[in-house]
Amino acid sequence: MWDEFSGPLRRYIIKRVGSAEDAEDILQEVFLKIHNNLKNLEDEKKIHAWIYTITRNTITDYYRKNSRMPELIELDENISENRSLELTANLEIAACLQEMIKVLPEKYQEVILLSEFEKLSHKEIGEKLGISVSGVKSRVQRGRKMLKEMLLGCCQLEFDSLGHVIDYEHKEKNCKFCKKKDA
């Protein structure tokens, strides 16, 4: 198990904590948890997702324990002012999405912001914009599809068995959407 998972897990952890020493400590803790809880794994086919869940939880515990949990950044102009903040994978992807939303055609940008960030229902959005509920649903679907295409054009994403992003890698060194440029 060490041979199969240690390398990918180490890279996954380093991306999220930034320190190789801390990543090694977390990796050791992850494998200790795996060893101690392997008997509780009900479906061996789900071992990959199970191991990454343990890893994510261990990283969260690390930040809690060390009071270094990065604050969630609102999707606004502050993200560009906080480049020095070491962003986790999800926050980096969120930063990319923020830039992608800005280039959507206005009618799609508007419904995405209202539905995804202001959490308005399709009916509320329709009333606010003066369009039908089916029109709102259509625009949300098209906007999401455009965002997905832009994101997949920008980054190579790795998903767990439930479809959650567990890792990513930029396809290009200077993506026009990503704030963090690869060296």
PERA-V830757 format. One record per residue. N is the residue number from 1. OMEGA is omega in whole degrees, -180 to 180 (none if undefined). NEAR is the number of other ideal C-beta (glycine too) atoms within 12 Angstrom. D_FIRST is the distance of its C-alpha to the first C-alpha in Angstrom with 1 decimal. Layout:
BEGIN
[[N	OMEGA	NEAR	D_FIRST] [N	OMEGA	NEAR	D_FIRST]]
END
This chain:
BEGIN
[[1	178	18	0.0] [2	-178	17	3.8] [3	-176	9	5.5] [4	-170	13	5.2] [5	-172	23	6.1] [6	-179	22	7.9] [7	180	14	10.8] [8	179	24	11.7] [9	179	35	11.4] [10	179	26	13.5] [11	179	22	16.1] [12	-177	33	16.2] [13	-178	40	17.0] [14	178	26	19.4] [15	-174	34	21.3] [16	-179	35	22.0] [17	174	34	22.8] [18	-178	23	24.2] [19	-179	20	23.6] [20	180	15	21.0] [21	178	15	21.5] [22	179	24	21.1] [23	178	27	18.0] [24	178	19	16.4] [25	-179	23	17.6] [26	179	36	16.4] [27	178	34	12.8] [28	179	22	12.9] [29	178	25	14.5] [30	-179	35	12.0] [31	174	27	9.1] [32	178	16	12.0] [33	178	25	12.9] [34	-179	30	9.7] [35	-177	17	9.9] [36	-174	13	13.6] [37	-178	19	13.7] [38	180	17	11.1] [39	-179	9	14.3] [40	179	15	16.1] [41	-175	21	14.1] [42	-177	11	17.0] [43	-177	11	15.9] [44	178	14	12.5] [45	-178	10	13.9] [46	-176	16	13.9] [47	-180	22	10.3] [48	179	28	10.6] [49	-180	22	13.9] [50	-180	28	13.0] [51	179	34	10.4] [52	175	31	13.2] [53	177	24	15.8] [54	-179	34	14.4] [55	179	39	14.3] [56	-180	31	17.8] [57	179	20	19.1] [58	176	32	18.0] [59	177	38	19.7] [60	178	22	22.7] [61	178	20	22.8] [62	180	31	22.8] [63	179	24	25.8] [64	-177	13	27.6] [65	-177	15	27.2] [66	-179	16	28.5] [67	-180	9	31.1] [68	179	20	30.0] [69	-180	18	29.2] [70	179	26	30.7] [71	176	16	33.6] [72	-177	17	33.5] [73	176	24	35.9] [74	178	15	38.5] [75	178	25	38.7] [76	-176	17	42.0] [77	-179	14	43.4] [78	-175	17	41.7] [79	180	30	38.5] [80	179	19	40.1] [81	-176	13	41.6] [82	-179	21	38.2] [83	-177	17	36.6] [84	178	12	35.8] [85	180	21	33.7] [86	-176	23	30.0] [87	173	29	29.1] [88	-178	33	25.8] [89	-179	35	24.6] [90	179	24	26.5] [91	177	31	29.6] [92	178	37	29.5] [93	177	38	29.3] [94	178	31	32.1] [95	177	38	34.1] [96	-179	37	33.8] [97	178	36	34.9] [98	179	33	37.8] [99	179	27	39.1] [100	179	32	38.6] [101	-179	32	40.6] [102	-178	24	43.4] [103	175	21	43.9] [104	171	29	44.0] [105	-171	16	47.5] [106	-177	15	49.2] [107	178	22	49.4] [108	178	30	45.6] [109	-178	28	44.9] [110	-178	27	47.1] [111	177	37	45.6] [112	-180	35	42.0] [113	-179	28	43.0] [114	-177	28	44.9] [115	-173	29	42.4] [116	-174	23	39.1] [117	176	19	40.3] [118	176	15	43.5] [119	176	12	42.1] [120	177	22	45.4] [121	178	17	45.7] [122	179	24	46.8] [123	179	18	50.1] [124	179	17	50.5] [125	179	32	49.6] [126	179	24	52.1] [127	-179	16	54.8] [128	-176	19	54.1] [129	-180	25	54.2] [130	176	12	56.8] [131	-178	22	54.7] [132	177	15	53.7] [133	179	22	50.5] [134	176	14	49.6] [135	178	22	50.3] [136	-179	30	47.9] [137	-180	20	45.2] [138	-180	20	45.7] [139	179	31	45.6] [140	179	32	42.5] [141	-179	19	40.7] [142	178	21	42.0] [143	178	32	41.2] [144	180	24	37.6] [145	179	17	37.4] [146	179	25	38.8] [147	180	33	36.4] [148	180	21	33.4] [149	178	17	34.8] [150	-179	28	35.4] [151	179	30	32.0] [152	174	21	30.2] [153	-178	20	32.7] [154	-170	33	31.7] [155	170	30	27.9] [156	-176	17	24.9] [157	175	24	23.1] [158	-176	22	19.6] [159	172	17	19.6] [160	-175	22	17.4] [161	179	17	18.3] [162	179	13	21.3] [163	178	10	22.7] [164	177	19	22.2] [165	178	29	21.9] [166	177	33	18.6] [167	178	30	19.4] [168	176	34	22.3] [169	178	23	23.9] [170	178	27	27.6] [171	-179	20	29.0] [172	-179	16	32.0] [173	-176	13	32.7] [174	178	14	35.7] [175	-178	26	35.2] [176	-180	18	38.5] [177	-173	32	36.9] [178	179	34	34.2] [179	-178	32	35.6] [180	180	32	32.8] [181	177	17	33.3] [182	-180	17	30.5] [183	none	6	31.6]]
END
